[in-house]
Amino acid sequence: MRGATHAKWAACAAAVVLAATACGGGGGDGGSGGGSGGVLSSSWGDPQNPLEPANTNEVQGGKVLDMIFRGLKKYDPKTGEAKNMLAEKIDTSDSQNFTVTVKDGWTFSNGEKVTAQSFVDAWNYGASLKNNQRNAYFFAYIDGYDKVHPESGSQSADTLSGLKVTGPRTFTIKLNQKFSSFPDTLGYAAFAPLPKAFFDDHDAWLKKPIGNGPYQVDNYTRGSQMSLRKWDDYPGDDKAQNGGVDLKVYTDNNTAYTDLIAGNLDLVDDVPASQLKNVKNDLGDRYINTPAGIIQTLAFPFYDNDWNKSGSEKVRKGLSMAIDRKQITDTIFQNTRTPATDWTSPVLGEEGGYKPGLCGDACEYNAEEAKKLVKEGGGLPGGQVKITYNADTGSHKQWVDAVCNSINNALDNDRACAGNPVGTFADFRNQITDKKMSGPFRAGWQMDYPLIQNFLQPLYYTNASSNDGKWSNEEFDGLVDKANGQTDTAEAVKTFQQAEEVVRDNMAAIPLWYQNGSAGYSDRLSDVELNPFSVPVYNEIKVG
């Protein structure tokens, strides 16, 4: 998540001033209360886009969608397994035509029933070219997508021909090719249902989204705070165990950590690198460090000819070999990062597609080979690479500086690499979206669902929704299409790994390290865990 799109598929957040809050971190109406009534406060960042389910493809907005929506599937907070949520059943005999039965008894928080139509209307809206949703390509395998969202020109249909409502709680899905894992993707937020209120008064809905999850949005002041409160009538079995969550905006996670230690904040879900040496002494067993489906990479602007010409793959590989991943992860990240040797994540397991060592020598530090490859590839464009990153968290500057020091040392040139900070995450994402990158840039990928497909297709398939560098390769695309059509999981995984080898051979992005989820919390909280996506399981947290 946090970038993502491809021409055939895409796998890979009002108005009210802050309510007065108690210093003790809770805030709102449940500040220091016990049991299920207490409100907790958690660090957060403003989302890039409005909180429409099909328009959010970055982590901060995704956190909110996970709290206010429930879809057909839900990913188990411990294992990541896709389990039925609103789906009573999803049947298929050919991995191309699916019949969905929606559970009875579900409503949105405004009382409107969740029906088959709620899903079909939401998916049609998300797919439509005229609605300009960033995750539109998540619907690309559904029949009729080429009419609703053509690659050029105007759309010739408003609805997907592959979606048919067949009853109040049933609808059918026809895909344009076999895709055996398609049901497992349906826990992603882009596939959430939407109430009629979304379509009847869209502007009002955007100011205060209405969903069907365990929380409701109470108010939001951009740059300050979003307050969510428990929905008492939520029909699911994963009800909120607290009274609500105040998501407080921080532009520096060091400040958030300081507030946590001072008792002014309850939960930090991104412990800054500079505090990792102190965190165990500061928090003891209230510090969480657990594997997550996250990989950090350096992406490249392939829309810039300097990075997309003959020989530039040697420059990219040379830069990769100039990065001493082990030294950086050992020195800066204190056992919360592991050097990456492929483009996926260890949380998938080897059966799920993780293949340690797939990157080969391209991910191993070798200064002499790095110099040789950069020279053979024509040298660094303009004589220097600038790594662009968002400066509103404390950790990015440290590792970018360390990466540049490593590159400079390997290439024997103290001007070969420099950091290029952008003030906020939103500004950083907007520059990426507007194709304004002129060199490598920070790219973190948090899986949307635990499939190897999700680490490859959204990021590297031609025109994929999170293909921020606009890399394009016909061989890669063809292998992804082939893998998606295979009904045998083991065979599909092997084919996806062949596609990953194409990514490697072209060094479409430089893998840096796999990231653990890292969080700390106050002594007011209990039952705090991170899911495999490195997001706090907010609904299970108890206050008091």
Residue pairs with C-beta under 8 A, 6 or more apart in sequence:
1 12
1 57
1 58
1 59
1 62
1 445
1 446
1 447
1 448
1 466
1 533
2 57
2 58
2 59
2 62
2 444
2 445
2 446
2 466
3 12
3 57
3 58
3 432
3 443
3 445
3 458
3 459
3 465
3 466
3 467
3 468
4 10
4 11
4 12
4 57
4 134
4 135
4 137
4 448
4 458
4 459
4 464
4 465
4 466
4 467
5 12
5 134
5 135
5 136
5 137
5 458
5 461
5 463
5 464
5 465
5 466
5 467
6 137
6 140
6 457
6 458
6 461
6 462
6 463
6 464
6 465
6 467
6 477
6 480
7 137
7 140
7 151
7 461
7 462
7 463
7 464
7 477
8 137
8 140
8 141
8 461
8 477
8 481
9 137
9 138
9 140
9 141
9 457
9 461
9 464
9 480
9 484
10 135
10 136
10 137
10 138
10 140
10 457
10 458
10 461
10 464
10 465
10 466
11 138
11 185
11 448
11 449
11 451
11 453
11 454
11 456
11 457
11 458
11 464
12 57
12 445
12 447
12 448
12 454
12 455
12 457
12 458
12 459
12 464
12 465
12 466
13 46
13 47
13 49
13 50
13 51
13 56
13 60
13 61
13 64
13 65
13 220
13 226
14 207
14 208
14 217
14 219
14 220
14 221
14 222
15 207
15 219
15 220
15 221
16 219
16 220
16 221
17 221
17 224
18 221
18 224
18 225
19 27
19 28
19 29
19 219
19 227
21 27
21 28
21 31
21 41
21 246
22 31
22 32
23 263
23 264
24 31
24 32
24 263
24 264
24 524
25 31
25 40
25 41
25 259
25 260
25 263
25 264
25 265
25 266
25 522
25 524
26 32
26 33
26 38
26 39
26 40
26 41
26 246
26 266
26 524
26 543
27 39
27 41
27 246
27 248
28 39
28 218
28 227
28 229
28 243
28 244
28 246
29 39
29 243
29 244
30 37
30 38
30 39
30 242
30 243
30 244
30 543
31 38
31 39
32 38
32 524
32 544
33 39
33 243
33 543
33 544
34 543
34 544
35 542
35 543
35 544
36 230
36 240
36 241
36 242
36 243
36 542
37 242
37 243
37 543
38 242
38 243
38 524
38 542
38 543
38 544
39 229
39 242
39 243
39 244
39 245
39 246
39 543
40 242
40 244
40 245
40 246
40 266
40 267
40 524
40 525
40 538
40 541
40 543
41 245
41 246
41 247
41 248
41 265
41 266
41 267
42 245
42 246
42 247
42 248
42 265
42 266
42 267
42 268
42 269
42 536
42 538
43 247
43 248
43 250
43 253
43 256
43 260
43 265
43 267
43 268
43 269
43 270
44 60
44 63
44 226
44 247
44 248
44 249
44 250
45 60
45 249
45 250
45 251
45 392
45 425
46 60
46 222
46 223
46 249
46 424
46 425
46 426
47 56
47 58
47 60
47 61
47 64
47 426
48 56
48 58
48 60
48 61
48 425
48 426
48 429
48 430
49 55
49 56
49 57
49 58
49 61
49 134
50 56
50 206
51 61
51 64
51 65
51 68
51 206
51 209
52 126
52 133
52 206
53 65
53 69
53 122
53 126
53 135
53 189
53 190
53 191
53 192
53 194
54 122
54 125
54 126
54 127
54 131
54 133
54 134
54 135
54 136
54 138
54 190
55 126
55 133
55 134
55 135
56 62
56 65
56 134
56 135
56 189
57 134
57 135
57 465
57 466
58 425
58 429
59 446
59 535
60 425
62 189
62 446
62 535
63 247
63 535
63 536
64 217
64 226
64 228
64 247
65 189
65 192
65 211
66 189
66 213
66 535
67 213
67 214
67 215
67 228
67 245
67 538
67 539
68 209
68 211
68 212
68 213
68 215
68 216
68 217
68 228
69 189
69 192
69 193
69 211
69 212
69 213
70 85
70 86
70 106
70 192
70 211
70 212
70 213
70 214
70 236
71 85
71 86
71 186
71 187
71 188
71 189
71 191
71 192
71 193
72 84
72 85
72 86
72 87
72 90
72 100
72 102
72 119
72 183
72 186
72 187
72 191
73 82
73 83
73 84
73 85
73 87
73 183
73 184
73 186
73 187
74 82
74 83
74 84
74 85
74 187
74 238
75 81
75 82
75 83
75 187
75 449
75 450
75 531
75 532
75 533
76 82
76 83
77 529
77 531
77 532
77 537
77 540
78 529
78 531
78 532
79 532
80 293
80 347
80 449
80 450
80 531
80 532
80 533
81 450
82 183
82 184
82 185
82 186
82 187
82 449
82 450
84 90
85 187
85 236
86 102
86 103
86 106
86 114
86 193
86 212
87 100
87 101
87 102
87 103
87 183
87 186
88 101
88 102
88 103
88 104
88 169
89 100
89 101
90 98
90 99
90 100
90 101
90 183
90 186
91 98
91 99
91 101
92 98
92 99
92 183
94 178
95 178
95 179
95 180
95 182
95 487
96 174
96 175
96 177
96 178
96 179
97 172
97 173
97 174
97 175
98 172
98 173
98 174
98 175
98 182
98 183
99 166
99 170
99 171
99 172
99 173
100 116
100 119
100 170
100 171
100 172
100 173
101 169
101 170
102 114
102 115
102 116
102 119
102 169
102 170
102 171
103 169
104 169
105 235
106 113
106 114
106 212
106 235
106 236
107 113
107 114
107 212
107 233
107 235
108 114
108 118
108 193
108 195
108 197
108 210
108 211
108 212
109 210
109 211
109 212
109 216
109 231
109 233
109 234
110 195
110 197
110 210
112 195
112 196
112 197
114 193
114 212
115 168
115 169
116 165
116 166
116 167
116 168
116 169
116 170
116 171
117 165
117 168
117 171
118 193
118 194
118 195
119 171
119 191
119 193
120 163
120 164
120 165
120 171
121 194
121 199
122 191
122 192
122 193
122 194
122 198
123 139
123 142
123 160
123 163
123 191
124 148
124 158
124 159
124 160
124 163
125 131
125 133
125 194
125 198
125 199
126 133
126 135
126 136
126 138
126 139
126 190
127 133
127 136
127 139
127 140
127 142
127 145
127 148
127 149
127 160
128 136
128 148
128 149
128 155
128 158
129 136
129 148
129 149
129 150
129 154
129 155
130 155
133 190
134 465
135 190
135 465
136 149
136 465
137 149
137 463
137 464
137 465
138 185
138 188
138 190
138 191
138 465
139 145
139 148
139 149
139 160
139 190
140 149
141 175
141 176
141 177
141 179
141 182
141 484
142 160
142 162
142 163
142 173
142 174
142 175
142 176
143 160
143 161
143 162
143 174
143 175
143 176
144 157
144 159
144 160
144 161
144 162
144 163
145 160
145 162
145 176
147 155
147 156
147 157
147 161
148 155
148 157
148 158
148 159
148 160
149 155
150 156
151 463
161 174
162 173
162 174
162 175
162 176
163 171
163 172
163 173
163 174
164 171
164 172
164 174
165 171
166 172
173 182
175 182
177 481
177 484
177 485
178 484
178 485
178 486
178 487
179 484
179 485
180 484
180 485
180 486
180 487
180 488
180 489
180 492
181 451
181 453
181 484
181 489
181 492
184 449
184 451
185 191
185 448
185 449
185 451
185 454
187 449
188 448
188 449
192 211
192 212
193 212
195 210
195 212
197 204
197 205
197 210
198 205
198 210
207 220
208 217
208 219
208 220
209 217
210 216
213 231
213 234
213 236
214 230
214 231
214 234
214 236
214 238
214 239
214 240
214 539
215 228
215 229
215 230
215 231
215 240
215 244
215 245
215 538
215 539
216 228
216 229
216 230
216 231
217 226
217 227
217 228
218 227
218 228
218 229
218 244
219 226
219 227
220 226
220 227
222 249
223 249
224 248
224 249
225 246
225 247
225 248
225 249
226 246
226 247
227 244
227 245
227 246
227 247
228 244
228 245
228 246
228 247
229 243
229 244
230 239
230 240
230 242
230 243
230 244
231 240
234 240
238 539
238 540
239 539
240 538
240 539
241 527
241 539
241 540
241 541
241 542
242 538
242 539
242 541
242 542
242 543
243 543
245 538
248 256
248 265
250 256
250 259
251 392
251 424
252 392
252 393
252 394
253 268
253 270
253 271
253 272
253 393
253 394
253 395
254 272
254 274
254 275
254 394
256 265
256 268
256 270
257 268
257 271
257 272
257 275
257 520
259 265
260 266
260 267
260 268
260 520
260 521
260 522
261 282
263 522
265 522
266 521
266 522
266 524
266 525
266 543
267 519
267 520
267 521
267 522
267 525
267 528
267 536
267 541
268 519
268 520
268 521
269 517
269 518
269 519
269 530
269 534
269 535
269 536
270 393
270 395
270 518
270 519
271 279
271 287
271 336
271 518
271 519
271 520
272 393
272 394
272 395
273 332
273 333
273 334
273 336
273 394
273 395
273 398
273 399
274 394
274 395
274 398
275 282
276 333
276 334
276 336
276 518
277 334
279 287
279 520
280 287
282 520
283 520
283 521
286 520
286 521
286 522
286 523
286 525
286 528
287 518
287 519
287 520
288 517
288 518
288 519
288 520
288 521
288 528
288 529
288 530
289 335
289 336
289 516
289 517
289 518
290 516
290 517
290 530
291 346
291 347
291 514
291 516
291 517
291 532
292 345
292 347
292 446
292 515
292 516
292 517
292 530
292 532
292 533
292 534
293 345
293 347
293 348
293 446
293 447
293 450
293 532
293 533
293 534
294 345
294 444
294 445
294 446
294 447
294 514
294 515
294 517
294 533
294 534
295 340
295 343
295 344
295 345
295 444
295 445
295 455
295 511
295 512
295 513
295 514
295 515
296 337
296 340
296 442
296 443
296 444
296 445
296 512
296 513
296 514
296 515
297 340
297 343
297 443
297 444
297 445
297 509
297 510
297 511
297 512
298 319
298 387
298 403
298 440
298 441
298 442
298 443
298 509
298 510
298 512
299 437
299 440
299 441
299 442
299 443
299 468
299 469
299 509
300 307
300 316
300 439
300 440
300 441
300 469
300 471
300 508
300 509
301 307
301 435
301 437
301 438
301 439
301 441
301 469
301 470
302 308
302 469
302 470
302 471
302 472
303 435
303 469
303 470
304 381
304 437
304 438
306 312
306 381
306 382
306 438
307 315
307 316
307 381
307 439
309 378
311 376
311 377
311 378
312 377
312 378
313 377
313 505
313 506
313 507
314 373
314 374
314 376
314 377
315 373
315 374
315 377
315 378
315 379
315 380
315 381
316 377
316 507
316 510
317 362
317 373
317 377
317 507
318 369
318 370
318 371
318 372
318 373
318 374
318 377
319 370
319 374
319 385
319 407
319 440
319 510
320 362
320 363
320 370
320 507
320 510
320 511
321 361
321 362
321 363
321 364
321 365
321 366
321 367
321 369
321 370
321 373
321 410
322 365
322 367
322 370
322 371
322 374
322 406
322 407
322 410
322 411
323 365
323 403
323 406
323 407
323 410
323 510
323 512
324 365
324 406
324 410
325 339
325 340
325 363
325 365
325 512
325 513
326 339
326 365
327 365
327 406
328 399
328 402
328 403
328 406
328 513
329 337
329 338
329 339
329 513
331 402
332 395
332 398
332 399
332 402
333 399
333 513
335 516
336 515
336 516
336 518
337 513
337 514
337 515
337 516
338 346
338 513
338 514
338 516
339 363
339 512
339 513
339 514
340 359
340 363
340 511
340 512
340 513
340 514
341 356
341 357
341 358
341 359
341 363
341 511
342 354
342 355
342 356
342 357
342 358
342 359
342 500
342 511
343 358
343 359
343 455
343 456
343 500
343 503
343 504
343 509
343 511
344 353
344 354
344 355
344 452
344 455
344 456
344 500
345 354
345 447
345 455
345 514
346 354
346 356
346 514
347 354
347 447
347 450
347 532
348 354
348 450
348 451
348 452
348 455
350 356
351 490
351 493
352 450
352 451
352 452
352 493
353 451
353 452
353 455
353 493
353 496
353 497
354 452
355 497
355 500
358 497
358 500
358 501
358 504
359 504
359 511
360 504
361 369
362 504
362 507
363 511
365 406
365 410
367 409
367 410
367 411
370 407
370 410
370 411
371 410
371 411
371 412
374 380
374 411
380 416
381 439
383 415
384 415
384 416
384 417
384 418
385 407
385 416
385 417
385 418
385 439
385 440
386 417
386 418
386 419
386 420
386 438
386 439
386 440
387 400
387 403
387 404
387 417
387 418
387 419
387 420
387 439
387 440
387 441
387 442
388 420
388 421
388 422
388 428
388 431
388 437
388 439
388 440
388 441
388 442
389 396
389 397
389 400
389 419
389 420
389 421
389 422
389 428
389 441
389 442
390 396
390 421
390 422
390 423
390 424
390 425
390 427
390 428
390 429
390 442
391 397
391 421
391 422
391 423
391 424
392 423
392 424
392 425
393 425
396 421
396 442
397 419
397 421
399 512
400 419
400 442
401 419
403 417
403 512
404 416
404 417
404 418
404 419
407 416
407 417
408 414
408 415
408 416
408 417
420 439
422 428
422 431
428 442
431 437
432 441
432 468
433 468
435 470
437 468
437 469
440 510
441 468
443 459
443 468
443 469
443 509
444 515
445 455
445 458
445 459
445 466
446 533
446 534
447 454
447 455
447 532
447 533
448 454
448 458
450 532
452 493
452 496
452 497
452 500
453 480
453 483
453 484
453 492
453 496
456 480
456 496
456 499
456 500
456 503
457 464
457 480
457 484
458 464
458 465
458 466
458 467
459 466
459 467
459 509
460 467
460 471
460 473
460 476
460 499
460 503
460 508
460 509
461 467
461 476
461 477
461 480
462 472
462 473
462 474
462 477
463 470
463 472
469 508
469 509
471 506
471 508
471 509
473 502
473 506
473 508
475 502
476 499
476 502
476 503
476 508
479 495
479 496
479 498
479 499
479 502
480 496
480 499
482 495
483 492
483 493
483 495
483 496
483 499
484 492
486 492
486 495
503 509
515 534
516 534
517 530
517 534
517 535
518 534
519 528
519 530
519 536
521 528
524 543
524 544
525 541
525 542
525 543
526 541
526 542
527 540
527 541
527 542
528 536
528 537
528 541
529 536
529 537
529 540
530 536
530 537
531 537
